[in-house]
Amino acid sequence: METISDDMMDWWMENDDLSEQLEKFVATHCEKFPDLKEDGSIPESSPELMDLYCEFKAIMEAAMEAFLKSKGVSNEDFFNVCKKKEDAGETGILTWILAATEYDTFYRSMIDEKKG
């Protein structure tokens, strides 16, 4: 089960259409996200930003469901593996996968992309 995230990473790297779609989404929308507050917290969210989160989440969920179905793995099992890897300091695609399930991670990832 632990290798499923590695399989996902390989699939992600080989899936140019998905990568391009997500890169375009992030590039198009990251400037819309206000910087974090001085204390490092996320500013109050606007309906527009919540709509963007829902759009991003839908893109990621559709792609991940297709991949996981092809591997016979449940979403819950996969997210548990991803969370363990993130807690262990592994990043990369895992950050964006978790961004689809956690608004805070999504917001911070968009801010990171905005800052370059």
C-alpha positions in Angstrom: 0.0 0.0 0.0 2.8 2.4 0.8 4.0 2.3 -2.8 0.7 3.6 -4.1 1.8 7.2 -3.6 5.0 6.4 -5.6 2.8 4.9 -8.3 0.7 8.1 -8.2 3.9 10.2 -8.6 5.0 8.2 -11.6 1.5 8.5 -13.1 1.4 12.2 -12.4 4.8 12.8 -14.1 3.7 10.8 -17.2 0.3 12.5 -17.4 1.1 15.6 -19.4 -2.6 16.6 -19.8 -3.3 16.7 -16.1 0.0 18.5 -15.3 -0.7 21.1 -17.9 -4.3 21.5 -16.7 -3.2 22.1 -13.1 -0.3 24.3 -14.0 -2.6 26.5 -16.1 -5.1 26.6 -13.2 -2.5 27.6 -10.7 -0.9 30.2 -13.0 -4.2 31.7 -13.8 -5.5 32.0 -10.3 -2.6 32.2 -7.8 -2.4 36.0 -8.0 -6.0 36.2 -6.7 -5.0 34.9 -3.3 -4.1 37.5 -0.7 -0.9 37.0 1.3 -1.1 35.4 4.7 -1.7 37.6 7.7 1.3 38.8 9.7 0.7 35.9 12.2 0.9 33.4 9.4 -2.8 32.6 9.3 -5.0 32.6 6.2 -7.2 35.7 5.6 -11.0 35.3 5.6 -11.9 33.6 2.4 -14.1 35.1 -0.3 -16.8 33.2 -2.3 -14.5 33.5 -5.4 -11.6 31.7 -3.6 -13.9 29.0 -2.3 -15.3 28.5 -5.8 -11.7 28.2 -7.1 -11.0 25.6 -4.3 -14.1 23.6 -5.4 -12.9 23.8 -9.0 -9.4 22.6 -8.1 -10.8 19.9 -5.9 -13.1 18.6 -8.7 -10.1 18.4 -11.1 -8.0 16.5 -8.6 -10.7 14.2 -7.4 -11.6 13.1 -11.0 -8.0 12.4 -11.8 -7.3 10.6 -8.6 -10.4 8.5 -8.7 -9.6 7.3 -12.2 -6.0 6.4 -11.1 -7.0 4.7 -7.8 -9.8 2.7 -9.5 -7.2 1.4 -12.0 -5.1 0.3 -9.0 -8.0 -1.1 -6.9 -7.2 1.3 -3.9 -9.8 3.2 -1.9 -9.6 7.0 -1.6 -9.4 6.8 2.2 -6.5 4.3 2.1 -4.6 6.5 -0.4 -5.1 9.7 1.6 -3.9 8.0 4.8 -0.7 7.0 3.0 -0.3 10.6 1.6 -0.8 12.1 5.1 1.8 9.8 6.6 4.3 10.8 3.9 3.6 14.5 4.3 4.0 14.1 8.1 7.4 12.5 7.4 8.4 15.6 5.3 7.9 14.2 1.8 6.3 16.8 -0.5 6.0 17.2 -4.2 2.7 16.0 -5.7 1.6 15.0 -2.2 1.1 18.6 -1.3 -1.2 19.2 -4.2 -3.1 15.9 -3.6 -3.7 17.0 0.0 -4.6 20.5 -1.2 -7.6 18.8 -2.8 -8.8 17.7 0.6 -7.7 20.6 2.9 -8.5 24.3 2.1 -5.6 25.5 4.3 -3.1 23.4 2.3 -4.6 24.6 -1.0 -4.5 28.2 0.0 -0.9 28.0 1.2 0.2 26.2 -1.9 -1.4 28.9 -4.1 0.5 31.5 -2.1 3.7 29.6 -2.4 3.2 29.4 -6.2 2.4 33.1 -6.3 5.7 34.0 -4.6 7.6 31.7 -7.0 
